[in-house]
Amino acid sequence: MRTRRLTWLLAATLLAGCGTGRDAANPPPDSLLRKVFAGVPLIPDAAVSDVTGEDDAAQALLRVIRAPDSVATWYRRELLARRWTIVSDVRGGDGAITLHATDPDRRPIWLIISPDPPGPGTLVTVVGAVSAAAPDSAGR
């Protein structure tokens, strides 16, 4: 489990250092990536193709050679095993699956899992924030 977390952080940090952040001259700082993606599981054999970030949030694009339903099942299982709470789990009309989850400190992530059009795999967009999300209009 710890190895996957370190792999995720290393991949995000390496890509940030390669200029895949906001722009080549101003990638997201390593400390931001560590805060945003700490504890977020990385599906095995995923290729991280882009990492961007701003002041308190970051996004990463992963490609994996698995069917979208298999990827979603893996993330559901791994998030729950790490004591994350799945807030919503929605399949869109285009077949994309969006998972919104929070860690035990209520720090949010969103996973948008969709077919990879050019190939036999899946794109996973991971969006995370440094701190807990603001309550919605219902006070949740």
GUSE-178877 format. One record per residue (C-alpha): x, y, z; residue number from 1. Coordinates in steps of 0.1 Angstrom, whole numbers, padded with zeros to 4 digits. Each point is the difference from the previous one (the first is absolute). Example, Ala and Ser with C-alpha at 12.3 -4.5 7.8 and 13.67 -1.06 7.14 Angstrom:
       X       Y       Z   lumvex
    0123   -0045    0078        1
    0014    0034   -0007        2
This chain:
       X       Y       Z   lumvex
    0000    0000    0000        1
    0028    0025    0009        2
    0018   -0010   -0032        3
   -0029    0011   -0021        4
   -0003    0033    0018        5
    0037    0007   -0005        6
   -0003   -0010   -0037        7
   -0028    0025   -0004        8
    0019    0028    0017        9
    0032   -0008   -0020       10
   -0019   -0001   -0033       11
   -0018    0033    0007       12
    0032    0017    0012       13
    0020   -0012   -0030       14
   -0026    0012   -0024       15
   -0002    0034    0018       16
    0037    0003   -0003       17
   -0002   -0007   -0037       18
   -0022    0031   -0006       19
   -0034   -0016   -0003       20
   -0015    0023    0026       21
   -0017    0034   -0007       22
    0025    0007   -0027       23
    0036   -0012   -0007       24
    0015    0030    0019       25
   -0024   -0003    0030       26
   -0008   -0036    0010       27
   -0020   -0007    0032       28
    0023   -0002    0030       29
    0009   -0034    0014       30
   -0014    0009    0034       31
   -0034    0007   -0016       32
    0000   -0034   -0018       33
    0009   -0017    0032       34
   -0028    0017    0019       35
   -0026   -0006   -0027       36
    0008   -0036   -0009       37
    0012   -0014    0033       38
   -0019   -0032    0007       39
   -0016   -0002   -0034       40
    0005   -0035   -0014       41
    0016   -0004   -0034       42
   -0014   -0028   -0021       43
    0027   -0025   -0010       44
    0016    0005   -0034       45
   -0014    0035   -0004       46
    0019    0025   -0022       47
   -0002    0035    0014       48
   -0001    0023   -0031       49
   -0008    0034    0014       50
    0001    0018    0034       51
   -0013    0035    0005       52
   -0005    0021    0031       53
   -0009    0033    0015       54
    0001    0014    0036       55
   -0019   -0027    0018       56
   -0010   -0026   -0026       57
    0015   -0022   -0026       58
   -0011   -0023   -0028       59
    0017   -0031   -0016       60
   -0009   -0020   -0031       61
    0007   -0037    0002       62
   -0002   -0026   -0028       63
   -0005   -0037    0008       64
   -0006   -0031   -0022       65
   -0032   -0012    0018       66
   -0037    0004   -0006       67
   -0016    0031    0017       68
   -0022   -0022    0022       69
    0030   -0020    0012       70
    0018    0033    0008       71
   -0030    0013    0019       72
   -0003   -0032    0020       73
    0037    0001    0009       74
   -0003    0036    0012       75
   -0031   -0006    0020       76
    0016   -0030    0018       77
    0034    0018    0006       78
   -0016    0033    0012       79
   -0022   -0018    0025       80
    0029   -0021    0012       81
    0019    0032    0008       82
   -0030    0014    0019       83
   -0011    0025   -0026       84
   -0037    0007   -0003       85
   -0016   -0002   -0034       86
   -0023    0030   -0001       87
   -0014   -0007   -0035       88
    0004   -0026   -0027       89
   -0017    0010   -0033       90
    0000   -0014   -0035       91
   -0006    0027   -0026       92
   -0018   -0004   -0033       93
    0033   -0003   -0018       94
    0010   -0029    0022       95
    0025    0019    0021       96
    0000   -0008    0037       97
    0006    0028    0024       98
    0009   -0009    0036       99
    0002    0027    0026      100
    0017   -0011    0033      101
    0014    0016    0031      102
    0027   -0012    0023      103
   -0004   -0003    0038      104
    0008    0038    0002      105
   -0027    0008   -0026      106
    0026    0009   -0027      107
   -0017   -0006   -0033      108
    0010   -0017   -0032      109
   -0020   -0006   -0032      110
    0008   -0028   -0024      111
   -0014    0002   -0035      112
    0003   -0034   -0016      113
   -0007   -0002   -0038      114
    0009   -0021   -0030      115
    0032    0010   -0018      116
   -0012    0007   -0035      117
    0032   -0007   -0019      118
    0007   -0033    0017      119
   -0012   -0030    0021      120
    0002    0016    0033      121
   -0012    0026    0025      122
    0007    0036    0008      123
   -0001    0010    0036      124
   -0001    0037    0009      125
    0008    0004    0037      126
   -0008    0034    0015      127
    0009    0008    0036      128
    0001    0028    0024      129
    0022    0008    0030      130
   -0028    0006    0025      131
   -0035   -0012    0006      132
   -0028    0011   -0024      133
   -0023    0027    0011      134
   -0035   -0012    0011      135
   -0026   -0001   -0027      136
   -0032    0020    0002      137
   -0016   -0028    0021      138
    0027    0004    0026      139
    0018   -0033   -0008      140
